[in-house]
Amino acid sequence: MSFQAYLKTIKEKTGLTPADLKKIADEKGFSEAGHLKANVKATEIVDWLKQDFELGHGHSMAIYALLKGIKDENSV
């Protein structure tokens, strides 16, 4: 599955864009200005997204990659 397909599915399932999820991550203290804090582990992001939005592991890792700066909204 392409990165864009992950983002599309997340939007369809949750109604949230990557920018929305970055904002929520900021509010929850996982990130600042949409960038993951150094002490936050992937497991914390995956657990949060599974619990709050019922996202699977792969979709949660896509959001982790956004927050970590590995990928951005235009990545393939």
PLY file of the C-alpha trace (Angstrom):
ply
format ascii 1.0
element vertex 76
property float x
property float y
property float z
element edge 75
property int vertex1
property int vertex2
end_header
0.00 0.00 0.00
1.38 3.42 -0.91
1.80 6.13 1.68
-0.92 8.18 -0.02
-3.27 5.20 0.17
-2.65 5.01 3.92
-3.49 8.70 4.31
-6.61 8.36 2.16
-7.87 5.41 4.20
-7.16 7.23 7.47
-9.18 10.23 6.23
-12.05 7.97 5.15
-12.09 6.09 8.46
-11.61 9.01 10.87
-12.59 12.09 8.89
-9.24 13.59 9.93
-6.45 14.94 7.75
-2.76 14.60 8.59
-2.84 18.22 9.81
-5.75 17.37 12.11
-3.88 14.41 13.57
-0.74 16.50 14.06
-2.81 19.05 15.99
-4.33 16.34 18.18
-0.85 14.86 18.80
0.28 18.32 19.93
-2.71 18.61 22.25
-1.98 15.18 23.73
1.67 16.14 24.33
3.21 13.69 21.86
4.51 16.46 19.63
5.17 20.19 19.36
4.20 22.11 16.21
3.45 18.77 14.54
6.90 17.32 15.24
7.31 14.30 17.49
9.03 14.95 20.81
12.35 13.12 21.15
11.20 10.97 24.08
8.01 9.67 22.41
8.22 6.14 21.04
6.39 4.68 18.05
4.50 2.33 20.38
2.90 5.27 22.16
1.62 6.71 18.88
0.39 3.32 17.65
-1.40 2.62 20.95
-3.05 6.06 20.93
-4.30 5.77 17.34
-5.52 2.20 17.83
-7.41 3.14 20.99
-8.89 6.49 19.93
-9.45 5.88 16.21
-9.32 2.09 15.77
-6.51 2.41 13.23
-4.40 -0.62 12.44
-0.67 -0.88 12.97
0.32 0.13 9.43
-1.94 3.16 9.36
-0.74 4.21 12.80
2.87 3.88 11.68
2.08 6.16 8.72
1.03 8.87 11.18
4.12 8.17 13.27
6.24 8.68 10.12
4.54 12.05 9.57
5.13 13.16 13.14
8.73 11.92 13.08
9.40 13.79 9.83
10.28 10.64 7.90
7.40 11.32 5.50
5.21 14.31 4.70
1.73 14.73 3.26
3.16 14.64 -0.28
5.23 11.47 0.11
4.45 8.56 -2.18
0 1
1 2
2 3
3 4
4 5
5 6
6 7
7 8
8 9
9 10
10 11
11 12
12 13
13 14
14 15
15 16
16 17
17 18
18 19
19 20
20 21
21 22
22 23
23 24
24 25
25 26
26 27
27 28
28 29
29 30
30 31
31 32
32 33
33 34
34 35
35 36
36 37
37 38
38 39
39 40
40 41
41 42
42 43
43 44
44 45
45 46
46 47
47 48
48 49
49 50
50 51
51 52
52 53
53 54
54 55
55 56
56 57
57 58
58 59
59 60
60 61
61 62
62 63
63 64
64 65
65 66
66 67
67 68
68 69
69 70
70 71
71 72
72 73
73 74
74 75
